[in-house]
Amino acid sequence: RALLYGGVKVWMLTGDKQETAINIGHSCGLLETDTTIIYITIPKPEDKNKNKNKETTEEETPPKPEKSKEKSEKDKAKEAMMGYYEDCIETLKNPQLSRHLAVVVDGETLYKIFDDSEIKGMFLGVTLRAHTVIACRVAPAQKAGLVHLVKSCVRRQPMILAIGDGANDVSMIQEADVGVGIIGNEGMQAVRASDYAIAQFRFLQHLLFLHGRRNYNRI
């Protein structure tokens, strides 16, 4: 919560399921009771052959080409993401709803977002307008991919800090501008790959707002 009050946008990337991630967001102050949450979920393609028998005959028509099927799935994904983008714009027009806006996305949806540059741009348009982003069921490569996406596609070139305590956070820490590792029960991989090491997550506030400010004034 102190990071949000300090004007820092916080993205929580976790491998936990959605319900657990949201509960963690409430417990640490990223989400509040009046937070407006946008759930980004691109629908799965329907399996039209699910109810058909497995037996095939020579008289059956040949299946459609895979290219047209992939194209239709991408079009549906673009339409879904465009709907989320329009919802975000409408939410920002309401001063009561836009005071604290959060976005929740899952790892399966991120795979589809990374596959298309247009969907990627709309996704950034939504997440950069939010105060908090929670990504659940995220793989280690997706964590690094999200950091790289913000670094390479945002014109203002933000300074990105990544913090983690396990081996699955190493790629994210190395991709960020500043990496912080937490010494804990998850091993020392994150600490070895980081620029700074702290014993507990709560020390991040002291590291940023005290030592960070003093170093900034020295520069």
KATA-V46589 format. One record per pair of residues at least 12 apart in sequence whose ideal C-beta (glycine too) atoms are under 10 Angstrom apart, sorted by the first residue. I is the first residue (numbers start at 1). J is the second residue. Records with the same first field share a line. If there is no record, write none. Layout:
BEGIN
I->J ; J
END
This chain:
BEGIN
1->28 ; 29 ; 30 ; 31 ; 32 ; 205
2->29 ; 202 ; 204 ; 205 ; 208 ; 209
3->28 ; 29 ; 30 ; 132 ; 161 ; 204 ; 205 ; 208 ; 209
4->29 ; 30 ; 32 ; 100 ; 131 ; 132
5->29
6->205 ; 208 ; 209
7->131
8->131 ; 158 ; 159 ; 161 ; 208 ; 209
9->127 ; 128 ; 130 ; 131 ; 132 ; 133 ; 150 ; 158 ; 160
10->25 ; 28 ; 29 ; 30 ; 102 ; 131 ; 132 ; 133 ; 134
11->30 ; 103 ; 127 ; 130 ; 132 ; 133 ; 134 ; 135 ; 143 ; 146 ; 147 ; 150 ; 160 ; 162
12->24 ; 25 ; 28 ; 30 ; 31 ; 102 ; 104 ; 132 ; 133 ; 134 ; 135 ; 136 ; 138
13->105 ; 107 ; 110 ; 133 ; 134 ; 135 ; 136 ; 138 ; 139 ; 140 ; 142 ; 143 ; 144 ; 146 ; 147 ; 162 ; 164 ; 168 ; 169 ; 172
14->107 ; 134 ; 135 ; 136 ; 137 ; 138 ; 143 ; 164 ; 168
15->107 ; 135 ; 136 ; 137 ; 138 ; 139 ; 140 ; 142 ; 143 ; 166 ; 168 ; 169
16->134 ; 136 ; 137 ; 138
17->106 ; 136 ; 137
18->39 ; 41 ; 104 ; 105 ; 106 ; 134 ; 135 ; 136 ; 137
19->136
20->136 ; 137
21->104 ; 106 ; 134 ; 135 ; 136 ; 137 ; 138
22->37 ; 39 ; 102 ; 104 ; 134 ; 136
24->134 ; 136
25->37 ; 102 ; 104 ; 132 ; 134 ; 136
28->201 ; 202
29->132
30->100 ; 102 ; 131 ; 132 ; 133 ; 134
31->100 ; 102 ; 104 ; 131 ; 132 ; 134
32->99 ; 100 ; 102 ; 132
33->100
34->96 ; 97 ; 99 ; 100
35->97 ; 99 ; 100 ; 101 ; 102 ; 130 ; 131 ; 132
36->87 ; 88 ; 91 ; 92 ; 94 ; 96 ; 97 ; 98 ; 99 ; 100 ; 101 ; 102 ; 103 ; 130 ; 131
37->100 ; 101 ; 102 ; 103 ; 104 ; 130 ; 132 ; 134
38->84 ; 85 ; 87 ; 88 ; 91 ; 101 ; 102 ; 103 ; 104 ; 105 ; 126 ; 127 ; 129 ; 130 ; 133
39->84 ; 102 ; 103 ; 104 ; 105 ; 106 ; 109 ; 134
40->80 ; 81 ; 83 ; 84 ; 85 ; 87 ; 88 ; 103 ; 104 ; 105 ; 106 ; 109 ; 110 ; 113 ; 122 ; 123 ; 126 ; 127 ; 133 ; 135
41->80 ; 84 ; 104 ; 105 ; 106 ; 108 ; 109
42->73 ; 76 ; 77 ; 78 ; 79 ; 80 ; 81 ; 84 ; 105 ; 106 ; 108 ; 109 ; 110 ; 111 ; 112 ; 113 ; 119 ; 123
43->73 ; 76 ; 77 ; 79 ; 80 ; 109 ; 112
44->73 ; 76 ; 108 ; 109 ; 112
45->69 ; 70 ; 72 ; 73 ; 76 ; 77
46->73 ; 76
48->63 ; 64 ; 69
49->63
70->115
73->112 ; 115
74->112 ; 115 ; 116 ; 118 ; 119
76->112
77->109 ; 112 ; 113 ; 115 ; 116 ; 118 ; 119 ; 122
78->112 ; 116 ; 118 ; 119 ; 122
80->109 ; 112 ; 119 ; 122
81->109 ; 112 ; 113 ; 116 ; 118 ; 119 ; 120 ; 121 ; 122 ; 123 ; 125 ; 126
82->118 ; 119 ; 122 ; 125
83->122
84->103 ; 105 ; 122 ; 123 ; 125 ; 126
85->121 ; 122 ; 123 ; 124 ; 125 ; 126 ; 129
86->122 ; 126
87->126
88->101 ; 103 ; 122 ; 125 ; 126 ; 127 ; 128 ; 129 ; 130
89->125 ; 126 ; 129
91->126 ; 129 ; 130
92->129 ; 130
98->129 ; 130 ; 131
99->131
100->130 ; 131 ; 132
101->126 ; 127 ; 129 ; 130 ; 131 ; 132 ; 133
102->127 ; 130 ; 131 ; 132 ; 133 ; 134
103->123 ; 126 ; 127 ; 128 ; 129 ; 130 ; 131 ; 132 ; 133 ; 134 ; 135
104->130 ; 132 ; 133 ; 134 ; 135 ; 136
105->123 ; 126 ; 127 ; 133 ; 134 ; 135 ; 136 ; 137 ; 138 ; 146
106->134 ; 135 ; 136 ; 137 ; 138
107->135 ; 136 ; 137 ; 138 ; 139 ; 142 ; 143
108->137 ; 138
109->123 ; 135 ; 137
110->123 ; 135 ; 137 ; 138 ; 139 ; 142 ; 143 ; 145 ; 146 ; 149
111->139 ; 142 ; 145
113->142 ; 145 ; 146 ; 149
114->141 ; 142 ; 145 ; 146 ; 149
117->153
120->149 ; 153
121->153
123->146 ; 149 ; 153
124->149 ; 150 ; 153 ; 154
127->146 ; 149 ; 150
128->150 ; 153 ; 154 ; 156 ; 158
133->146 ; 150
138->168 ; 172
139->168 ; 171
140->164 ; 166 ; 167 ; 168 ; 169 ; 170 ; 171 ; 172
141->168 ; 171 ; 172
142->171 ; 172
143->162 ; 164 ; 168 ; 169 ; 170 ; 171 ; 172 ; 173 ; 175 ; 176
144->162 ; 169 ; 170 ; 171 ; 172 ; 173 ; 174 ; 175 ; 176
145->171 ; 172 ; 175
146->160 ; 162 ; 172 ; 175
147->160 ; 161 ; 162 ; 171 ; 172 ; 173 ; 174 ; 175 ; 176 ; 177
148->160 ; 171 ; 172 ; 175 ; 176
149->175
150->175 ; 176
151->175 ; 176 ; 177
157->177
158->177
159->176 ; 177 ; 178
160->172 ; 175 ; 176 ; 177 ; 178 ; 179
161->173 ; 176 ; 177 ; 178 ; 179 ; 180 ; 195 ; 196 ; 204 ; 207 ; 208 ; 212
162->174 ; 175 ; 176 ; 177 ; 178 ; 179 ; 180 ; 181 ; 190 ; 193 ; 194 ; 195
163->176 ; 178 ; 179 ; 180 ; 181 ; 182 ; 190 ; 194 ; 196 ; 198 ; 201 ; 204 ; 207
164->176 ; 179 ; 180 ; 181 ; 182 ; 186 ; 189 ; 190 ; 191 ; 193 ; 194
165->180 ; 181 ; 182 ; 183 ; 184 ; 185 ; 186 ; 187 ; 188 ; 189 ; 190 ; 191 ; 194 ; 198 ; 200 ; 201
166->181 ; 182 ; 184 ; 185 ; 186 ; 187 ; 189 ; 190
167->186 ; 187 ; 188 ; 189 ; 190 ; 192 ; 193
168->186 ; 189 ; 190
169->181 ; 182 ; 186 ; 189 ; 190 ; 193 ; 194
170->189 ; 190 ; 191 ; 192 ; 193 ; 194
171->193
172->190 ; 193
173->189 ; 190 ; 191 ; 192 ; 193 ; 194 ; 195
174->193 ; 194 ; 195
176->194 ; 195
177->195
178->194 ; 195 ; 196 ; 207 ; 208 ; 212
179->191 ; 193 ; 194 ; 195 ; 196 ; 197
180->194 ; 195 ; 196 ; 197 ; 198 ; 201 ; 203 ; 204 ; 207 ; 208
181->193 ; 194 ; 195 ; 196 ; 197 ; 198
182->194 ; 197 ; 198 ; 199 ; 200 ; 201 ; 203 ; 204
183->197 ; 198 ; 199 ; 200
184->199 ; 200 ; 201
196->211
END
